[in-house]
Amino acid sequence: MSTVLVVDDDLDLLTAMTEALTEEGWGMVAVRSAPEAMRAVREREIDIVLCDVFLSDGGDGRALKEALARDAGTCHLPFVFMTASVPQVRNADGEGILCKPFRIPDLVEFLRRALDAGAQASGHEGRPG
């Protein structure tokens, strides 16, 4: 089973995504800030990161992506951005941008494709979701 780290400052969205993805068989780690996300990737086995681009604590999903990419222990993690402001983040570097609002089946498919793409890029087989 793959574990997704979800980073979003919206507690209602985190709760809904945690419930839905857990029901779909995913392992879940949900945090509300970039510093919490950095702690989570050091303490837990994470397979993919799903992060809001804009966080209310002044954090930025792009900065989190860059920090993870610089770290040898986390640079392999597929990283998916989610946002309601797509025109502002078209140049974000990651496995893709998931537009809010989204349906859970679309989210699951998006995560599976990102895991597969990350596995192919690193030369490993993808893990099932």
PyMOL commands that set and color helices and strands:
alter all, ss='L'
color gray80, all
select helices_A, chain A and resi 11-23+34-43+61-70+86-88+104-122
alter helices_A, ss='H'
color red, helices_A
select strands_A, chain A and resi 3-7+27-31+48-52+79-83+96-99
alter strands_A, ss='S'
color yellow, strands_A
deselect
rebuild
show_as cartoon
